[in-house]
Amino acid sequence: MILFLAGCTSEQSDQFDLVINNVNLIDGTGGPLQAGVSIGIIKGKIVAIDTTLLDNKKNRIDGTGKFLIPGLFDCHVHTSDFERDFPRFIHYGVTSIFITGGSLCTNDFYAAMCKQGNQDTIPAPIVFHTSQHFSMEGRHPSKTYSSSNWRDGESIFYLKDTIQIQRLVKEVSKYPIVGIKLTIEDGPAPPFVERIPQSFIDKTVKEASKYGLEVFAHISDNIELEMAINGGVQNLVHFTGVKIDPKDSIQMKLLKKFLERKPFWVTTLMIDKSFLYPIHPEWFESESMLGAYKESVKELDPSLVQRAKIYVGILMDEYGLTENSLEAFVLPQVTDIQFLDGMGFNMVLGTDTGNDFNFPGYSLHEEMQLLNLGRMKPLNIIKMGTLNAAKMMNAQDSLGSIEVGKIANMVLLDKSPLEDISNTLLINSVIKRGVIQERIKG
């Protein structure tokens, strides 16, 4: 089969800017691997997918024995230093990110990140983002993650009444946001703060809909899940902390109600693994981990390890666990995610990158490995980090899969991720808008 855009003919094949020949294609749609495929790229877009070799006088990559997947998305990102972090995302094949607020996320900071992502000279992912946090004073995240950078009206909006919400939504709708970031959560650990009132959730969703905006809510338990669904929220940017019980008829009815909205739900299993990192220094021995990340192990002084043990103990009590192994923390959640995926939920990969042990780029591959612990199929996992993510960004017409007409964001792997999902770390080349990206050396 040969697919070409209108105006592109076989006689023009030597005009491709880049050709990848004879590669094993995993296109991100969830469909089966296609062997021996050639990809032609012009001006940053895929213009040909061919089952025969494409001739090209310019740049050509021999894909024999290699595997091509779409550029990956991390759909829950925070960064305090994007000039440092963006090349790290690209190094690991993460060509698009979704930034869901943060203490530095003023309009100017968002604009600077987007500008960096919209060029290809300096390695940087394409940036999507929400509004600043809609929260309340003394609540999560400004109370639980104290910082002088939280400034009302600039990096966060402290809601005081429902009338104010109408004005704020109108204000943020003028900016290039994907949707409203609403923080319902009572905090990551004791002492917990108060949750946002239900009336504020209801009003935010109602006002957002007037401007064609969806709400991306931050939740971390079943109470907050119910509040979000009853308030009309369309998307959730966390899964960690939620417990699904297929035998609970009330919860199942609630989830079916939620499913009618065709929502997106981000996984963020790396939150729990990041809490475990200080008591598992052997994890820093991975050959695929950047040296800059391995430096973190040098900071594992006894006081830090002790604090981690205390926090893990709190989480174990909350989850009802008797051991602090990675499997004990993750497997029940993976089972729940698989159940939701089977129900028809659009599950999306995201890490909540931003803390010391949740690493830009690298941890998205860890997220995939955590899902694979529960034997989730690699094809499904890859789709969660590509096409599902693009759909959540409403960018599926240009991103998320390797199809004719789409932007050429791709990752070339040396081994098959379908045989072992950890092979997504065996990266040969990262391509963004048809340009082979510079990766970090050493």
C-alpha positions in Angstrom: 0.0 0.0 0.0 1.2 3.5 -0.8 -0.3 6.6 0.7 0.5 10.1 -0.5 -0.8 13.5 0.2 -2.4 15.3 -2.7 0.3 16.8 -4.9 3.0 14.3 -3.8 3.9 11.8 -6.6 6.4 9.0 -6.9 8.4 11.2 -9.3 8.9 13.7 -6.4 10.2 11.0 -4.0 13.7 12.4 -4.1 12.4 15.6 -2.7 11.6 14.2 0.8 13.4 16.0 3.6 13.7 12.7 5.4 13.0 9.1 4.7 12.9 6.2 7.2 13.1 3.0 5.2 12.2 -0.6 6.0 11.2 0.0 9.6 8.8 -1.9 11.8 5.9 0.6 12.4 3.8 0.8 15.6 1.6 3.7 14.6 0.0 4.6 18.0 -3.6 3.8 17.0 -3.5 0.5 18.8 -3.3 -1.4 15.6 -0.8 -4.2 15.0 2.8 -3.7 14.0 3.4 -3.1 10.3 6.7 -4.7 9.1 8.9 -3.3 6.4 7.3 0.2 6.1 8.9 3.3 4.7 8.0 6.8 5.9 8.5 10.0 3.8 8.6 13.4 5.4 8.3 16.9 3.8 8.3 20.2 5.8 7.9 18.4 9.1 4.9 16.3 8.0 4.4 12.7 7.1 3.5 12.7 3.4 4.0 9.0 2.5 3.7 5.6 4.2 4.8 3.0 1.8 5.5 -0.8 1.9 8.4 -0.4 -0.6 11.6 1.5 -0.2 11.5 5.2 -0.9 14.4 6.8 -2.7 15.8 10.0 -1.3 18.8 12.1 -2.1 18.8 14.0 1.1 18.5 12.4 4.6 17.8 8.7 4.8 17.6 6.4 7.8 17.9 2.7 7.4 15.2 1.3 9.7 16.0 -2.3 9.2 15.5 -4.2 12.4 14.3 -1.1 14.2 10.9 0.0 15.5 9.2 3.3 15.0 6.6 4.7 17.5 5.0 8.2 17.7 6.6 10.9 19.8 5.5 10.4 23.4 3.4 12.7 25.6 3.7 13.2 29.3 0.3 14.6 30.3 1.1 15.7 33.8 4.2 17.9 34.1 5.6 20.6 36.4 9.0 22.3 35.9 10.8 25.0 37.7 13.6 25.1 35.1 12.3 24.4 31.6 15.6 25.3 29.9 17.2 22.4 31.8 14.2 20.0 31.6 13.1 20.4 28.0 16.2 18.8 26.5 15.8 15.9 28.9 12.2 15.3 27.7 13.4 15.2 24.1 16.3 12.9 25.0 13.8 10.3 26.1 11.5 10.7 23.1 8.9 12.9 24.9 8.0 15.3 22.1 4.9 16.8 23.7 4.0 17.7 27.3 1.0 18.9 29.2 1.8 21.4 32.0 -0.9 21.5 34.7 0.0 24.6 36.6 2.7 25.3 39.2 4.0 28.0 41.5 5.9 29.6 38.6 3.2 29.4 36.0 2.4 33.0 35.3 1.2 33.9 31.9 4.7 35.0 31.0 6.2 31.7 32.2 3.7 29.7 30.1 4.4 31.9 27.1 8.1 31.4 27.4 7.7 27.6 27.6 5.4 27.6 24.6 7.9 29.7 22.6 10.7 27.2 23.4 8.5 24.3 22.4 7.5 25.9 19.1 11.1 25.9 17.7 13.3 23.0 16.8 16.9 24.4 17.1 17.0 23.9 20.8 15.6 20.5 21.9 12.2 21.1 23.5 8.8 19.4 23.5 5.6 20.9 22.1 3.9 22.5 25.2 0.2 22.3 26.1 -1.0 23.8 29.3 -4.0 24.5 31.6 -4.9 27.7 33.3 -3.3 28.5 36.6 -4.6 26.5 39.5 -8.2 27.3 40.6 -7.9 26.8 44.3 -8.5 28.5 47.6 -6.2 30.2 50.1 -4.9 27.8 52.7 -5.7 24.8 50.5 -3.8 22.5 48.2 -1.3 23.1 46.6 -0.2 26.5 48.1 -0.6 25.3 51.7 0.8 21.8 51.2 3.6 22.9 49.0 4.5 26.2 50.5 6.4 28.7 48.3 6.7 32.4 47.9 6.1 31.9 44.2 2.4 31.3 44.8 0.9 34.7 44.0 -2.9 35.2 43.8 -3.9 36.4 40.3 -0.6 35.5 38.7 0.4 31.9 39.4 -2.7 30.8 41.2 -6.3 31.9 41.6 -7.7 31.9 45.2 -11.5 31.4 44.8 -13.5 33.4 47.3 -17.0 33.0 46.0 -18.8 31.7 42.9 -19.4 35.2 41.5 -15.6 35.6 41.2 -15.4 32.3 39.2 -17.4 33.8 36.4 -14.9 36.6 36.0 -11.8 34.4 36.3 -12.9 31.9 33.7 -13.7 34.7 31.2 -10.2 36.1 31.9 -8.2 32.8 31.4 -10.3 31.9 28.3 -8.4 34.6 26.4 -5.1 32.6 26.7 -4.1 29.5 24.7 -5.1 27.0 27.4 -6.4 23.5 27.0 -8.7 23.9 29.9 -9.1 25.0 33.6 -7.0 23.4 36.3 -9.2 22.9 39.3 -7.7 21.6 42.5 -10.2 19.6 44.5 -7.7 17.6 46.5 -7.2 17.9 50.2 -3.4 17.4 50.0 -0.9 14.6 49.4 -0.4 13.6 53.1 -1.5 14.5 56.7 -2.1 17.1 57.9 -4.8 17.4 55.2 -6.4 20.7 54.3 -10.0 21.3 53.4 -11.3 20.3 50.0 -12.8 22.9 47.7 -16.6 23.3 48.1 -18.9 21.4 45.7 -20.6 24.6 44.6 -17.2 26.0 43.4 -16.7 22.8 41.3 -20.2 23.1 39.8 -19.7 26.8 39.0 -16.3 26.4 37.4 -17.5 23.6 35.1 -20.6 25.7 34.1 -18.6 28.8 33.4 -15.9 26.9 31.5 -18.5 25.4 29.2 -19.5 28.9 28.0 -16.1 29.3 26.4 -15.8 25.8 25.1 -13.3 24.9 27.8 -13.1 21.7 29.8 -12.0 21.3 33.4 -9.0 19.2 34.4 -9.4 18.3 38.0 -6.8 17.3 40.6 -8.2 14.5 42.8 -6.6 11.7 44.9 -9.4 9.7 46.6 -12.9 8.4 46.1 -14.6 11.3 47.8 -13.0 13.7 45.4 -13.8 11.5 42.5 -17.5 11.6 43.4 -17.3 15.4 43.8 -15.6 15.8 40.4 -18.1 13.6 38.6 -21.2 15.2 40.3 -19.8 18.6 39.4 -19.6 17.8 35.7 -15.8 17.7 35.5 -14.6 16.2 32.1 -11.0 15.2 32.8 -8.9 14.0 35.7 -5.1 14.6 35.9 -4.4 12.0 38.7 -5.3 8.4 39.3 -3.1 7.7 42.4 -5.2 7.2 45.5 -8.5 6.3 43.8 -9.8 2.8 44.5 -12.2 1.1 42.0 -14.5 -1.7 43.3 -16.4 -3.4 40.5 -18.7 -4.9 43.1 -19.8 -1.5 44.4 -23.0 -0.8 42.4 -23.1 2.8 43.5 -19.6 3.5 42.3 -20.2 1.7 39.0 -23.3 3.8 38.4 -21.2 6.9 39.1 -18.4 5.8 36.7 -21.0 5.0 33.9 -22.3 8.5 34.4 -18.8 9.8 34.1 -18.1 7.7 31.0 -20.9 9.4 29.1 -18.8 12.5 28.9 -16.0 10.6 27.1 -13.5 11.8 29.8 -9.7 11.5 29.9 -7.9 10.2 33.0 -4.2 10.6 33.6 -2.4 7.7 35.3 0.4 9.3 37.5 1.6 6.0 39.1 5.1 7.6 39.3 4.0 9.6 42.2 4.1 6.5 44.4 7.4 5.2 42.9 9.0 8.6 43.5 8.1 8.4 47.2 9.8 5.0 47.3 13.0 6.1 45.5 15.0 7.2 48.6 14.7 3.7 50.1 15.6 2.0 46.8 19.0 3.3 45.8 19.5 0.4 43.4 17.0 2.0 41.1 19.7 4.6 40.3 21.8 1.9 38.7 19.7 1.8 35.5 21.9 2.1 32.4 19.3 4.2 30.8 19.1 6.9 33.5 20.9 10.1 32.8 24.0 10.9 34.9 22.3 14.1 36.0 19.5 12.1 37.6 21.9 9.6 39.2 23.4 12.5 41.1 20.2 12.4 43.2 21.5 9.3 44.9 24.3 11.3 46.4 21.7 13.3 48.2 20.2 10.4 50.0 21.5 11.3 53.5 20.0 9.4 56.5 17.5 12.2 57.3 16.1 12.2 53.8 15.8 8.4 53.9 14.1 8.5 57.3 11.6 11.1 56.1 10.8 8.9 53.1 10.2 5.9 55.3 7.7 7.9 57.5 5.9 9.1 54.4 5.8 5.7 52.9 4.4 4.4 56.2 1.6 7.0 56.0 0.8 5.8 52.4 0.8 2.2 53.4 -1.8 2.9 56.1 -3.9 4.8 53.6 -3.7 2.0 51.0 -4.1 -0.8 53.6 -0.7 -2.4 52.7 1.5 -4.6 54.8 4.7 -4.2 52.7 6.3 -1.3 50.9 7.4 -3.0 47.7 6.8 -1.4 44.4 4.4 -4.2 43.4 2.3 -3.8 46.5 1.8 -0.1 45.8 1.3 -0.3 42.1 -0.4 -3.6 41.2 -3.8 -2.8 42.7 -3.8 0.5 40.9 -2.8 -1.0 37.6 -5.7 -3.5 38.0 -8.0 -0.6 38.4 -6.6 1.2 35.4 -7.0 -1.9 33.3 -10.6 -2.2 34.5 -11.3 1.4 33.5 -9.6 0.9 30.2 -11.9 -2.0 29.6 -14.9 0.1 30.4 -14.0 2.5 27.7 -12.2 5.2 29.6 -9.6 7.2 27.7 -6.6 6.5 30.0 -3.5 8.7 29.3 0.1 8.6 30.5 1.3 11.2 32.9 3.9 11.2 35.7 3.5 14.4 37.8 7.1 15.1 37.0 8.5 17.8 39.2 9.7 16.4 42.5 13.3 15.2 43.1 12.6 11.6 42.2 10.2 12.0 39.3 12.5 12.7 36.4 11.6 14.6 33.2 11.4 12.1 30.3 12.9 9.1 32.0 10.0 8.7 34.4 7.4 8.4 31.6 9.2 5.2 30.6 9.0 4.1 34.2 5.2 4.9 34.1 4.9 2.5 31.2 6.9 -0.2 33.0 4.6 0.2 36.0 1.5 -0.4 33.9 3.3 -3.4 32.3 3.8 -4.9 35.8 0.1 -5.7 35.7 0.5 -7.3 32.2 -1.2 -4.4 30.4 -0.5 -4.9 26.7 2.4 -2.7 25.4 0.2 -1.7 22.4 -2.4 -0.3 24.8 0.3 1.5 26.9 1.8 3.1 23.8 -1.6 4.3 22.7 -2.1 5.9 26.1 1.1 7.8 25.7 0.4 8.9 22.1 -3.0 9.0 20.4 -5.1 9.1 23.6 -2.9 11.9 24.9 -3.3 13.8 21.6 -7.0 13.4 21.8 -7.0 14.9 25.4 -5.1 17.9 24.0 -7.6 18.1 21.1 -4.6 17.7 18.8 -5.4 14.3 17.3 -5.6 15.8 13.8 -1.9 16.6 13.9 -0.3 14.6 16.6 -0.4 11.2 18.4 0.0 8.7 15.6 2.1 8.0 12.6 -0.3 8.7 9.7 -0.2 10.7 6.5 -0.8 14.4 7.1 0.3 14.4 10.7 3.3 16.1 12.2 6.4 13.9 12.0 7.0 13.4 15.8 8.5 10.0 16.1 10.9 7.8 18.2 13.1 5.2 16.5 13.9 2.3 18.8 16.6 -0.4 18.5 14.4 -3.2 19.9 10.7 -4.0 20.0 8.6 -2.4 22.8 6.0 -5.1 22.1 8.3 -7.8 23.4 9.4 -5.7 26.4 8.0 -2.3 27.2 11.3 -1.3 28.7 12.7 -1.3 25.2 11.2 2.1 24.8 14.4 3.3 26.5 16.6 1.9 23.7 16.3 5.0 21.6 18.1 5.3 18.4 16.8 8.7 17.2 14.2 11.2 18.3 12.4 13.2 15.5 10.4 16.3 16.1 8.6 18.0 13.2 10.7 15.9 10.8 14.0 17.1 12.4 16.4 14.6 14.1 16.9 16.0 17.6 20.1 16.3 19.4 20.2 14.0 22.5 22.2 14.4 25.7 25.6 12.8 25.6 27.1 10.9 28.5 
